[in-house]
Amino acid sequence: MQEITVGVDGMMCGMCESHVNDAVRTAFPVKKVSSSHGAGKTVIVTEEDIPDEKIREVIDKTGYTVTGITRKPYEKKGFFARFKKSE
């Protein structure tokens, strides 16, 4: 799985976050998506690779602007993540 962080300009409130999240969920098979207008970003967790141009296209259609896209392997966070075995 991978975590895709998308910089999004123009979100001003919780409804803006919902619009972006709904657009991403509708367009792609994602495990999780969350947006923050304060941080100006959307974080997508997915098993499948999503091309940058497709992400830009979907978010641009909502009226917001993509300012950048970064990717990294997804690491599940939670209580038990602290107790991972080290080899």
Summary of the structure (lengths in Angstrom):
residues: 87
radius of gyration: 13.8
end to end distance: 21.4
largest distance: 47.1
contacts: 225
relative contact order: 0.29
helix: 33%
strand: 32%
